[in-house]
């Protein structure tokens, strides 16, 4: 997902996306260990997406405090 799209989402939507992404990452790790995952790069991309979501959540929480 693009950064612009994520910035337009609400705080609750970002929390849902984060939960789903973490669950997907967990599943990728199990698939990697069992040898089912063919494209290992997906894990790196998903971790990057999670970091971007966390950054935007942090920014939105700062804006709430002001």
Backbone torsions as a table, in degrees:
resi	resn	phi	psi	omega
1	UNK	NA	144.1	-177.3
2	UNK	-80.9	153.2	-179.6
3	UNK	-59.3	-41.7	-179.7
4	UNK	-60.1	-41.3	179.4
5	UNK	-65.5	-40.9	-178.7
6	UNK	-66.6	-38.9	-179.0
7	UNK	-65.5	-24.4	180.0
8	UNK	-83.7	-12.9	-179.0
9	UNK	-75.4	156.0	176.9
10	UNK	-79.8	168.5	-179.0
11	UNK	-60.5	-43.7	-179.5
12	UNK	-65.1	-40.0	178.4
13	UNK	-63.8	-40.7	178.4
14	UNK	-62.8	-38.5	178.4
15	UNK	-63.2	-41.8	178.7
16	UNK	-64.6	-44.6	179.8
17	UNK	-62.4	-40.1	179.2
18	UNK	-63.1	-44.9	179.2
19	UNK	-61.6	-44.8	179.3
20	UNK	-64.5	-39.7	-179.2
21	UNK	-66.8	-40.2	178.1
22	UNK	-65.6	-37.9	177.1
23	UNK	-66.0	-40.9	178.3
24	UNK	-63.9	-39.7	177.4
25	UNK	-63.0	-42.0	178.0
26	UNK	-60.6	-42.8	179.1
27	UNK	-65.7	-39.9	176.6
28	UNK	-59.8	-40.5	-179.6
29	UNK	-65.0	-40.3	176.5
30	UNK	-65.1	-42.4	178.7
31	UNK	-64.1	-37.4	178.2
32	UNK	-64.6	-43.1	-179.5
33	UNK	-66.6	-32.9	-179.5
34	UNK	-89.3	-4.3	176.6
35	UNK	86.2	11.6	-179.3
36	UNK	-84.1	-26.7	-174.9
37	UNK	-80.6	123.5	-179.1
38	UNK	-93.9	-41.1	-177.2
39	UNK	-99.2	97.0	-176.4
40	UNK	-71.0	-23.4	-179.6
41	UNK	-62.3	-25.0	179.3
42	UNK	-58.7	-35.3	179.4
43	UNK	-63.6	-45.1	-180.0
44	UNK	-62.6	-43.3	-179.5
45	UNK	-65.6	-39.7	179.8
46	UNK	-67.7	-38.9	177.1
47	UNK	-64.0	-36.5	176.7
48	UNK	-65.1	-43.0	177.8
49	UNK	-61.3	-41.9	179.1
50	UNK	-62.5	-42.2	178.6
51	UNK	-63.3	-39.5	178.3
52	UNK	-65.9	-40.6	178.6
53	UNK	-63.8	-44.1	179.1
54	UNK	-62.2	-38.3	178.4
55	UNK	-63.9	-44.2	-179.2
56	UNK	-68.0	-38.0	176.2
57	UNK	-61.2	-42.7	179.0
58	UNK	-63.0	-43.1	178.6
59	UNK	-61.7	-43.3	-179.6
60	UNK	-66.7	-34.7	178.7
61	UNK	-69.8	-32.6	175.4
62	UNK	-66.9	-40.0	-179.7
63	UNK	-66.4	-31.5	178.5
64	UNK	-66.3	-34.8	-176.2
65	UNK	-73.6	-25.9	-176.8
66	UNK	-73.1	NA	NA
